[in-house]
């Protein structure tokens, strides 16, 4: 090992982990399996990028990535909040099957109409993650960022990751400038931005493992609150907002989005420097919709972004809560600048990455590989995708399940057994409920949704004897202790 590189890793405090690539078998770059870099952006809305519809946010590197790969216009998160989506991504299983159905530790609404089920508050070690699968095929594996799937006994190093920088039980950082308040991040450099820090460590990992296939999981804490940005970037957006009229109007949030774009650009630059860019797959997506607002004792409060033309955002049953950006770059396979409209969702990434890396199909998962879409096929084999959220969220959700089949989406609310039906092709903003006009379609979709819930063992809420409508959203009590498994 190069002496300077060795000193660098000692400073990082992760020499034993980062050096994994130097001790393993090497493969010729021309014949080895492709490297994989997976960006998961926290709370990143469907239009939170220049190439996705925002006139304010500047994302040139993300736009360049999309120009080199395929952009999906109907990509979905597996849940309207983060932890369930992360579990689904890593395992290929629906949150309802895993019983990880809310952000950990979740909200507890003691006076709501329904009592939430006894759900699971960590990713069980028995579940096989994509990191474990890829590691078994010779990949070096590293996570750089947010985990949020349980306490210390359930951290990434026990779930297939050789290197863990920043992955813990926290759902957000204490701050974006040091001290970050995140365990597993050492050597905090004064003034360094958290997004840059995670990117720096990810790039060091790629360099250390340049002679073997690697899986870099970069689940950034950005763009989750607490909002922060670099002063000069914030000022740039303040001036831009003052000079024009925009749907998005939060300069600090815009700066935080730009930090993600910087990360994408730096990773692409590093891959090119290492001459690995032509053998590296890059996936960029989000864990749920953008934070458009929340409801509480004081009523509705606007959030830092908007998801127009989608309805609402994070924590809601509508498209703004679950539709997210998705870009996939796969050199030599995906046609540059391609755009695909097929619905895909978080459970699809496990079988997709496995097929990309090994050409082997995944077993025992709910997702379907999207490799055929990446190669130009129009649609997948499955008939529908599903959501199940038996919880309350200040983003507006009350306990519900939903199904999307073709262009149709049905939402089933549990409080009053009510359904809503939308034709997403002609009503993207979900303004026109067609339940009364389409009774037969409602019956078919409701039966399909009921059968799916039974198949995955979805947990259902129950009647709450302490129900008080006036206090439904107020007085959020501490969540119960985590269920042990």
Backbone torsions as a table, in degrees:
resi	resn	phi	psi	omega
1	UNK	NA	137.5	174.9
2	UNK	-56.3	131.3	-174.6
3	UNK	-62.1	-39.9	179.0
4	UNK	-64.7	-39.3	178.3
5	UNK	-65.7	-38.5	178.2
6	UNK	-60.5	-44.9	179.3
7	UNK	-62.9	-38.4	179.0
8	UNK	-59.6	-43.4	-178.1
9	UNK	-70.3	-33.9	177.1
10	UNK	-65.2	-37.4	176.4
11	UNK	-63.3	-39.7	178.4
12	UNK	-66.9	-23.8	179.7
13	UNK	80.0	16.0	-178.3
14	UNK	-132.9	34.3	-175.8
15	UNK	-56.8	-41.9	-176.4
16	UNK	-65.5	-32.6	179.6
17	UNK	-80.5	-52.8	-174.5
18	UNK	-63.4	-28.2	-179.0
19	UNK	-76.2	-0.2	-177.4
20	UNK	-56.8	-35.4	-177.7
21	UNK	-70.3	-22.4	-177.4
22	UNK	-85.3	-15.9	-178.9
23	UNK	-99.5	-11.7	-176.3
24	UNK	-91.7	177.6	179.9
25	UNK	-68.1	144.3	177.2
26	UNK	-103.4	155.8	179.0
27	UNK	-135.0	147.2	175.9
28	UNK	-62.5	137.6	-176.0
29	UNK	-58.4	-30.2	-176.0
30	UNK	-74.1	-23.3	-174.1
31	UNK	-115.1	-15.0	-173.6
32	UNK	-75.5	165.3	177.6
33	UNK	-64.1	155.1	-177.4
34	UNK	-71.1	146.0	169.5
35	UNK	-72.0	156.6	179.0
36	UNK	-132.7	127.3	171.9
37	UNK	-118.5	121.7	-176.4
38	UNK	-118.8	109.2	174.9
39	UNK	-89.5	126.8	171.0
40	UNK	-121.1	114.1	-175.6
41	UNK	-98.3	132.8	-173.6
42	UNK	-83.0	124.0	176.4
43	UNK	63.7	27.7	-176.3
44	UNK	-87.5	112.6	-174.0
45	UNK	-73.7	163.3	-174.5
46	UNK	-59.5	-30.8	179.8
47	UNK	-109.4	17.7	-176.5
48	UNK	-84.2	52.6	176.8
49	UNK	-169.2	151.6	-177.7
50	UNK	-59.9	-42.8	-179.2
51	UNK	-77.1	-3.5	178.8
52	UNK	-110.9	4.9	172.3
53	UNK	123.8	-6.2	-178.3
54	UNK	-86.5	132.6	175.5
55	UNK	-85.8	-16.1	-178.0
56	UNK	-93.3	-52.5	-173.5
57	UNK	-67.2	136.7	179.8
58	UNK	-108.5	114.8	-175.4
59	UNK	-134.9	63.0	-175.8
60	UNK	-63.9	-35.0	-178.5
61	UNK	-72.6	-39.7	176.4
62	UNK	-65.6	-39.4	178.0
63	UNK	-64.4	-37.5	177.6
64	UNK	-67.3	-39.0	177.0
65	UNK	-60.4	-43.9	178.9
66	UNK	-63.8	-36.3	179.6
67	UNK	-68.1	-23.5	179.2
68	UNK	-94.3	-7.1	-176.6
69	UNK	-136.8	-146.3	-179.0
70	UNK	-119.1	130.8	176.2
71	UNK	-102.0	131.5	177.5
72	UNK	-101.2	130.2	-177.5
73	UNK	-93.7	-11.4	-179.6
74	UNK	-131.2	52.5	175.8
75	UNK	-90.3	145.4	-176.3
76	UNK	-129.2	147.9	166.4
77	UNK	-83.2	151.3	-178.6
78	UNK	-71.6	-14.5	179.8
79	UNK	-151.2	162.6	178.9
80	UNK	-82.0	-2.5	174.4
81	UNK	-134.8	173.8	-160.9
82	UNK	-77.7	-55.6	-171.6
83	UNK	-55.0	-44.8	179.1
84	UNK	-60.9	-39.7	178.6
85	UNK	-64.0	-41.8	179.7
86	UNK	-63.1	-41.5	177.7
87	UNK	-64.9	-39.6	179.9
88	UNK	-65.9	-43.2	179.2
89	UNK	-59.5	-45.1	-174.4
90	UNK	-74.4	-27.1	-174.0
91	UNK	-111.7	-18.8	-175.2
92	UNK	77.9	12.7	-177.7
93	UNK	-115.3	145.6	178.2
94	UNK	-62.7	144.2	175.1
95	UNK	-53.2	-35.8	179.9
96	UNK	-62.8	-36.5	178.2
97	UNK	-70.3	-38.2	-180.0
98	UNK	-77.3	-15.4	-173.2
99	UNK	63.1	22.0	171.7
100	UNK	-103.1	90.2	-166.9
101	UNK	-115.7	2.4	175.8
102	UNK	-142.3	168.1	173.3
103	UNK	-65.1	146.2	-175.6
104	UNK	-91.8	121.1	16.4
105	UNK	-97.5	-0.5	174.7
106	UNK	87.2	167.1	174.9
107	UNK	-88.8	148.4	172.9
108	UNK	-123.1	112.6	-179.1
109	UNK	-102.9	91.2	-172.2
110	UNK	-66.5	-17.3	-177.3
111	UNK	-114.0	10.6	178.9
112	UNK	-70.3	164.8	-176.8
113	UNK	-66.1	-32.5	-178.3
114	UNK	-118.6	148.0	177.1
115	UNK	-96.7	127.5	-175.8
116	UNK	-71.1	153.0	-179.1
117	UNK	-72.8	170.0	179.1
118	UNK	-83.2	80.7	-172.6
119	UNK	-85.9	168.9	-175.7
120	UNK	-91.2	132.7	-173.7
121	UNK	-112.6	31.9	171.5
122	UNK	-164.2	159.2	175.0
123	UNK	-84.1	111.2	-176.4
124	UNK	-58.9	143.2	-179.6
125	UNK	-64.1	-20.7	179.8
126	UNK	-70.0	-21.5	179.4
127	UNK	-75.0	134.0	179.3
128	UNK	-88.5	122.7	-178.7
129	UNK	-92.0	164.5	176.4
130	UNK	-63.9	-30.2	176.8
131	UNK	-64.7	-43.1	178.0
132	UNK	-63.5	-40.8	179.9
133	UNK	-64.2	-47.2	-179.2
134	UNK	-67.9	-36.5	177.9
135	UNK	-61.1	-38.0	179.4
136	UNK	-67.6	-15.6	177.4
137	UNK	-103.2	18.6	173.4
138	UNK	92.9	7.6	-179.7
139	UNK	-81.6	141.2	163.4
140	UNK	-81.1	136.4	-172.1
141	UNK	-126.2	133.2	179.3
142	UNK	-144.1	140.4	173.6
143	UNK	-113.6	137.2	-178.2
144	UNK	-134.8	86.5	-179.5
145	UNK	142.5	-147.6	-168.8
146	UNK	-77.0	133.6	176.4
147	UNK	-107.0	-68.3	172.2
148	UNK	60.0	41.8	179.5
149	UNK	-133.4	38.5	175.5
150	UNK	123.8	170.0	-177.7
151	UNK	-77.1	-170.0	-172.0
152	UNK	-51.7	-34.6	-179.5
153	UNK	-72.9	-9.6	-178.1
154	UNK	-120.0	20.2	-178.7
155	UNK	-68.5	166.1	-175.2
156	UNK	-56.4	-33.0	-178.4
157	UNK	-64.6	-15.7	175.5
158	UNK	-99.5	4.2	-176.3
159	UNK	-124.6	25.0	172.4
160	UNK	104.4	3.3	-178.2
161	UNK	-100.3	126.0	177.2
162	UNK	-70.5	-36.2	-176.8
163	UNK	-123.4	134.9	177.1
164	UNK	-132.1	108.9	176.0
165	UNK	-116.8	104.8	174.7
166	UNK	92.9	-5.6	-178.1
167	UNK	-83.7	114.9	-178.0
168	UNK	-151.4	-160.3	-177.1
169	UNK	-86.9	-2.4	-179.2
170	UNK	-72.6	141.2	175.8
171	UNK	-95.2	-9.5	178.8
172	UNK	-158.8	156.7	179.3
173	UNK	-77.8	160.8	172.0
174	UNK	-68.8	-33.1	179.1
175	UNK	-163.2	161.7	177.5
176	UNK	-93.3	-10.8	171.0
177	UNK	-113.0	149.9	-178.1
178	UNK	-58.3	145.0	-3.0
179	UNK	-76.7	134.5	-175.7
180	UNK	-74.7	-24.2	-177.6
181	UNK	73.1	24.9	-179.5
182	UNK	-119.5	125.3	177.0
183	UNK	-68.0	161.1	179.3
184	UNK	71.8	12.3	169.3
185	UNK	-120.2	111.7	-179.1
186	UNK	-110.2	176.4	176.3
187	UNK	52.1	54.2	179.5
188	UNK	-74.5	120.7	-177.7
189	UNK	-87.9	128.4	-179.0
190	UNK	-53.8	129.4	176.4
191	UNK	85.2	-10.2	-178.9
192	UNK	-75.2	140.3	-179.3
193	UNK	-85.6	141.6	-173.7
194	UNK	-58.2	-42.3	179.3
195	UNK	-59.6	-40.9	178.5
196	UNK	-66.6	-38.7	-178.6
197	UNK	-63.2	-46.3	179.9
198	UNK	-64.2	-37.6	178.3
199	UNK	-66.1	-41.3	179.2
200	UNK	-59.3	-45.6	-179.5
201	UNK	-68.6	-36.5	177.9
202	UNK	-64.0	-41.0	179.4
203	UNK	-66.8	-37.9	176.5
204	UNK	-63.4	-39.2	177.9
205	UNK	-63.5	-43.1	179.0
206	UNK	-62.2	-41.2	179.6
207	UNK	-65.7	-41.0	179.8
208	UNK	-65.9	-28.0	-176.4
209	UNK	-112.8	28.0	-175.7
210	UNK	-64.9	-20.1	-176.3
211	UNK	-97.6	12.1	175.0
212	UNK	-148.0	161.2	177.3
213	UNK	-63.9	141.7	177.6
214	UNK	-132.8	152.4	174.0
215	UNK	-117.9	111.1	177.8
216	UNK	-104.0	115.0	176.5
217	UNK	-102.2	113.5	-175.8
218	UNK	-115.9	75.1	178.1
219	UNK	-85.5	87.4	-174.7
220	UNK	-61.4	147.1	171.4
221	UNK	-69.6	-33.3	175.3
222	UNK	-66.4	145.3	12.8
223	UNK	-107.5	33.9	179.6
224	UNK	-69.0	151.4	172.0
225	UNK	-62.7	155.1	7.0
226	UNK	-77.1	129.5	-176.8
227	UNK	-63.3	140.9	178.2
228	UNK	-161.0	162.0	176.9
229	UNK	-165.7	171.6	177.0
230	UNK	-75.5	138.3	-171.1
231	UNK	-54.7	-44.3	-177.4
232	UNK	-66.7	-34.4	-179.9
233	UNK	-72.4	-40.6	176.6
234	UNK	-59.8	-44.7	-179.7
235	UNK	-62.5	-39.0	177.8
236	UNK	-58.1	-44.0	-178.4
237	UNK	-74.5	-30.8	175.1
238	UNK	-60.7	-43.6	179.8
239	UNK	-68.6	-37.5	179.0
240	UNK	-65.3	-43.3	179.4
241	UNK	-64.3	-40.4	-179.3
242	UNK	-65.8	-25.8	-175.2
243	UNK	-93.8	-3.7	-176.2
244	UNK	-149.9	-174.7	179.4
245	UNK	-119.4	121.7	-174.4
246	UNK	-133.9	151.2	171.5
247	UNK	-69.1	-42.7	176.1
248	UNK	-89.2	132.9	-171.5
249	UNK	-137.1	13.7	-178.0
250	UNK	-103.6	109.5	-175.5
251	UNK	-67.1	-36.3	-179.0
252	UNK	-69.2	-43.1	176.7
253	UNK	-61.9	-40.9	178.3
254	UNK	-59.9	-39.6	178.1
255	UNK	-66.9	-36.1	178.5
256	UNK	-68.0	-40.2	174.2
257	UNK	-60.2	-42.4	-179.5
258	UNK	-63.4	-31.1	177.7
259	UNK	-63.7	-33.7	175.5
260	UNK	-67.0	-42.8	177.6
261	UNK	-61.2	-39.8	176.2
262	UNK	-59.4	-41.1	-179.6
263	UNK	-62.4	-46.5	178.8
264	UNK	-59.5	-43.9	179.7
265	UNK	-63.1	-41.3	-179.1
266	UNK	-67.9	-39.8	177.6
267	UNK	-63.8	-43.4	178.9
268	UNK	-64.1	-38.9	177.9
269	UNK	-64.0	-42.8	-178.7
270	UNK	-66.0	-41.2	178.5
271	UNK	-62.0	-39.9	178.0
272	UNK	-66.1	-41.3	178.8
273	UNK	-60.5	-39.5	-179.6
274	UNK	-81.8	-2.1	-176.6
275	UNK	58.9	39.0	178.9
276	UNK	-113.8	-1.8	-172.7
277	UNK	-64.4	-29.6	-179.1
278	UNK	-82.8	-5.2	177.1
279	UNK	-124.7	30.3	-179.4
280	UNK	-129.7	126.2	174.9
281	UNK	-88.0	133.9	176.1
282	UNK	-121.7	129.2	176.0
283	UNK	-119.9	134.7	-179.0
284	UNK	-133.0	119.1	179.5
285	UNK	-154.4	-168.7	-175.9
286	UNK	-133.8	164.0	-176.2
287	UNK	-91.8	-16.9	175.2
288	UNK	-172.1	178.5	-178.5
289	UNK	-70.6	169.7	-179.7
290	UNK	-68.7	149.5	-178.6
291	UNK	-77.2	97.2	-176.7
292	UNK	-92.2	-14.4	179.6
293	UNK	162.5	176.2	-179.9
294	UNK	-152.8	155.7	179.3
295	UNK	-111.2	140.7	179.2
296	UNK	-152.4	-160.7	-178.0
297	UNK	-61.5	-27.6	-178.9
298	UNK	-94.3	8.6	-179.4
299	UNK	93.5	-159.8	-175.3
300	UNK	-81.3	133.1	177.4
301	UNK	-121.4	125.5	179.2
302	UNK	-62.4	147.6	178.3
303	UNK	-95.4	-172.9	-174.6
304	UNK	-79.6	-12.4	179.7
305	UNK	-140.1	174.1	175.5
306	UNK	-132.7	151.5	-175.9
307	UNK	-113.3	18.8	-179.6
308	UNK	-50.7	137.3	10.0
309	UNK	-88.0	7.5	179.5
310	UNK	-73.3	154.8	-179.3
311	UNK	-85.8	128.8	177.0
312	UNK	54.9	-150.4	-173.5
313	UNK	-164.9	-151.5	-178.1
314	UNK	-44.6	134.5	177.8
315	UNK	82.9	12.9	176.6
316	UNK	-121.2	166.1	-179.9
317	UNK	-83.3	-9.6	-171.9
318	UNK	-89.6	175.9	-173.0
319	UNK	-57.2	-34.4	179.0
320	UNK	-62.5	-21.6	179.9
321	UNK	-86.8	-21.5	-172.4
322	UNK	-129.4	-17.8	179.4
323	UNK	-83.8	131.9	-171.9
324	UNK	-137.8	162.0	174.2
325	UNK	-68.3	153.6	172.6
326	UNK	-153.0	126.7	173.9
327	UNK	-130.2	136.4	176.1
328	UNK	-128.9	121.6	173.4
329	UNK	-107.7	122.7	179.1
330	UNK	-137.3	90.0	-174.2
331	UNK	-55.2	135.6	178.5
332	UNK	83.9	-8.6	-179.0
333	UNK	-121.7	-54.6	-178.4
334	UNK	-83.8	131.6	178.2
335	UNK	-70.3	130.8	-178.8
336	UNK	-59.6	135.8	176.8
337	UNK	74.4	12.9	-179.7
338	UNK	-71.8	149.8	176.8
339	UNK	-130.0	134.7	-178.5
340	UNK	-128.0	140.3	-177.1
341	UNK	-106.9	4.2	180.0
342	UNK	-69.6	138.0	175.3
343	UNK	-68.0	127.9	174.5
344	UNK	-131.3	160.6	-175.1
345	UNK	-147.1	170.8	-169.8
346	UNK	-57.4	-33.9	-178.8
347	UNK	-67.3	-12.5	-178.9
348	UNK	-78.6	-17.6	-172.0
349	UNK	-71.7	-37.0	178.5
350	UNK	-57.4	-57.7	180.0
351	UNK	-64.9	-29.8	179.2
352	UNK	-67.2	-50.2	-178.8
353	UNK	-64.6	-38.3	179.1
354	UNK	-62.8	-44.3	179.1
355	UNK	-66.3	-40.7	177.9
356	UNK	-59.9	-41.7	-173.4
357	UNK	-81.0	-34.9	-169.9
358	UNK	-128.2	-10.3	-174.2
359	UNK	65.7	15.0	-179.7
360	UNK	-101.6	144.1	176.2
361	UNK	-77.2	152.4	177.5
362	UNK	-89.7	143.5	178.6
363	UNK	-113.5	148.6	173.9
364	UNK	71.1	27.3	179.1
365	UNK	-120.4	162.0	177.9
366	UNK	-89.1	-22.9	-176.2
367	UNK	-78.0	165.8	176.4
368	UNK	-123.8	133.2	179.5
369	UNK	-58.5	135.2	177.6
370	UNK	-96.7	11.6	176.9
371	UNK	-53.3	-42.8	177.1
372	UNK	-57.4	-37.9	177.7
373	UNK	-64.8	-41.2	-179.7
374	UNK	-64.7	-24.7	178.7
375	UNK	-94.4	4.5	172.3
376	UNK	109.1	-0.8	176.7
377	UNK	-68.0	146.4	-173.1
378	UNK	-74.8	-39.5	-176.8
379	UNK	-151.1	163.6	178.5
380	UNK	-86.6	175.1	-176.7
381	UNK	-78.0	-31.8	-172.3
382	UNK	-64.1	158.8	-177.1
383	UNK	-93.4	-23.9	-172.2
384	UNK	-161.4	164.2	168.9
385	UNK	-124.8	158.5	-167.8
386	UNK	-136.8	157.5	171.5
387	UNK	-135.4	151.8	176.1
388	UNK	-148.3	118.3	-177.1
389	UNK	-136.6	87.6	-177.2
390	UNK	-84.2	46.2	-172.6
391	UNK	-138.1	174.6	173.0
392	UNK	-110.7	142.1	178.8
393	UNK	-141.1	140.8	-179.4
394	UNK	-64.4	-11.4	173.3
395	UNK	-71.1	-6.4	174.6
396	UNK	121.8	-12.1	-176.1
397	UNK	-74.5	135.3	161.0
398	UNK	-108.5	163.9	-174.3
399	UNK	-50.3	130.5	-176.4
400	UNK	-156.8	164.5	163.4
401	UNK	-127.5	160.5	179.1
402	UNK	-148.8	154.3	176.1
403	UNK	-136.1	139.5	170.2
404	UNK	-118.7	122.4	177.2
405	UNK	-129.7	116.7	-173.5
406	UNK	63.6	-131.0	178.8
407	UNK	-91.2	2.2	-172.4
408	UNK	-103.7	139.6	178.3
409	UNK	-129.8	127.5	177.5
410	UNK	-116.5	131.1	177.1
411	UNK	-113.0	128.8	178.5
412	UNK	-111.3	112.2	178.6
413	UNK	-92.6	132.5	-171.9
414	UNK	-83.9	-25.1	-176.1
415	UNK	-57.9	-42.4	-177.6
416	UNK	-127.5	15.5	178.8
417	UNK	58.2	31.6	-177.5
418	UNK	-90.7	148.6	174.4
419	UNK	-123.2	153.5	172.2
420	UNK	-128.4	143.6	-177.9
421	UNK	-127.7	131.0	-178.8
422	UNK	-132.2	142.3	173.6
423	UNK	-96.8	96.6	-172.2
424	UNK	-68.0	-25.0	179.2
425	UNK	-64.8	-38.8	-176.7
426	UNK	-108.2	-3.4	-175.7
427	UNK	-147.5	67.0	-176.4
428	UNK	-60.9	-31.3	-178.5
429	UNK	-83.6	3.5	177.6
430	UNK	50.6	53.7	-179.8
431	UNK	-98.4	-21.4	-172.3
432	UNK	-118.0	98.6	178.7
433	UNK	-73.5	118.9	-175.4
434	UNK	-101.7	20.2	-178.2
435	UNK	-55.6	-48.8	-177.5
436	UNK	-67.4	-32.5	-176.6
437	UNK	-83.1	-16.9	-174.7
438	UNK	-130.0	58.9	-175.8
439	UNK	-61.9	-36.9	-179.5
440	UNK	-68.0	-42.3	178.3
441	UNK	-64.6	-39.4	176.7
442	UNK	-59.1	-44.7	-178.5
443	UNK	-62.7	-42.4	-179.1
444	UNK	-65.7	-47.0	-178.9
445	UNK	-68.4	-37.0	177.9
446	UNK	-64.5	-41.0	177.9
447	UNK	-65.1	-39.5	178.3
448	UNK	-63.5	-41.7	179.4
449	UNK	-67.7	-42.9	178.5
450	UNK	-61.3	-42.2	-179.4
451	UNK	-65.5	-39.4	178.5
452	UNK	-64.9	-43.8	179.4
453	UNK	-59.3	-40.7	178.7
454	UNK	-65.9	-41.8	-178.3
455	UNK	-62.9	-40.5	-177.4
456	UNK	-90.2	-3.4	-178.7
457	UNK	69.8	39.9	-177.2
458	UNK	-61.9	134.1	176.9
459	UNK	-80.9	140.3	-177.3
460	UNK	-115.3	146.4	174.7
461	UNK	-72.6	163.9	-179.4
462	UNK	-127.0	168.6	-179.4
463	UNK	-62.8	139.8	-178.5
464	UNK	-106.7	113.5	-178.9
465	UNK	-66.3	-17.2	-179.6
466	UNK	-95.1	14.2	-175.6
467	UNK	-56.6	132.1	176.5
468	UNK	-144.1	103.7	-174.0
469	UNK	-56.5	-36.4	-178.1
470	UNK	-67.3	-22.0	-177.4
471	UNK	-112.7	16.0	-172.8
472	UNK	-54.8	-44.2	-177.0
473	UNK	-101.2	-3.1	-176.3
474	UNK	-99.7	164.6	172.8
475	UNK	64.1	48.2	-179.5
476	UNK	-63.6	109.3	-178.2
477	UNK	-81.1	158.6	176.5
478	UNK	-57.3	142.5	178.0
479	UNK	-68.1	150.2	176.5
480	UNK	-61.4	163.3	178.4
481	UNK	-60.4	150.2	-178.2
482	UNK	-62.9	138.9	176.9
483	UNK	-71.5	132.1	-178.0
484	UNK	-87.6	143.3	176.9
485	UNK	-132.2	NA	NA
